[in-house]
Amino acid sequence: MRIDILTIFPEYFNEVFDFGIIRRAREAGIVEIAVTDIRDFAHDKHRKTDDRPFGGGEGMVMKPEPIFLAVEHLLGTAEKDEYPEDAKVILLTPQGRKLDQPLVKELADKEERLVIICGRYEGVDERVSEALVTDEISIGDYVLSGGEPAAVVLADALIRLLPEALGNEASAERDTFSEGIFDFPNYTQPREFRGMEVPEVLLGGNHAEIEAWRREKALEKTRRVRKDLIDKGADE
Ligand SMILES: C[S@@+](CC[C@H](N)C(=O)[O-])C[C@H]1O[C@@H](n2cnc3c(N)ncnc32)[C@H](O)[C@@H]1O
């Protein structure tokens, strides 16, 4: 998979993809991440990427031209119906489809190429959504000051689902949300810590009992903290 990130703050990404699973996936050629400075495509005298909103109001709005030119440069076209197959142009916005594990899996399974646009200020000129963007994605019902942290969240969640990105694929399958419920609780050494014991069942080596205990604990916490997930599973 190739992920292009468009931003006016390219330095934001200097090291953020240099750790753990993401770093290994990049080194193994499972994913290529490239960051493009939108300002490089602002060709006016002051290399402006934002301007005042028509109609008045507070703040600044990101101009369409540099974003169109950057996407055109990356994909060879600004025409949606000419985008390469398996390519998506994603605008990060609190007004988009809310990111969840099924959406992450859908993108990881189907797409080869993602261009991710990070907004700033009051957001991005609406014509970018109208003519350039294939998908608007939100990482949750809150407002960030920029799309950059959202791009990191999206890329991280996606990359760990790419084939062979995780050393042990089974660990993605049992992750929270993958089966519609939370992951089970984990314990490691020491067996006793400040008076707290590791549950006896995990020490006995009876795999059937361990599986049953883990499932029960996972369901118990999901029911307590996110009953909506249980209700959703029952509806499907
Ligand atoms: C301050 S926000 C603009 C919010 C916009 N005025 C609105 O209310 O919809 C600036 C940028 O941060 C990013 N952003 C903010 N919240 C986000 C979220 N929940 N998910 C994804 N991106 C977000 C978007 O790229 C947005 O253009």
The ligand as a Gaussian input file, in Angstrom:
#p B3LYP/6-31G(d) Opt

LIG

0 1
 C      -10.415000      23.156000      13.510000
 S      -10.740000      21.871000      12.362000
 C      -12.015000      22.558000      11.385000
 C      -13.369000      22.214000      11.878000
 C      -14.493000      22.782000      11.030000
 N      -14.618000      24.200000      11.215000
 C      -15.807000      22.113000      11.444000
 O      -16.380000      22.526000      12.433000
 O      -16.198000      21.121000      10.789000
 C       -9.338000      21.878000      11.306000
 C       -9.042000      20.565000      10.624000
 O       -8.766000      19.562000      11.581000
 C       -9.119000      18.288000      11.058000
 N      -10.018000      17.634000      12.028000
 C      -10.581000      18.205000      13.102000
 N      -11.309000      17.323000      13.794000
 C      -11.224000      16.156000      13.131000
 C      -11.781000      14.853000      13.354000
 N      -12.569000      14.603000      14.375000
 N      -11.458000      13.882000      12.475000
 C      -10.650000      14.124000      11.411000
 N      -10.097000      15.341000      11.162000
 C      -10.381000      16.340000      12.002000
 C       -9.773000      18.515000       9.700000
 O       -8.830000      18.240000       8.697000
 C      -10.143000      19.992000       9.761000
 O      -10.162000      20.580000       8.480000

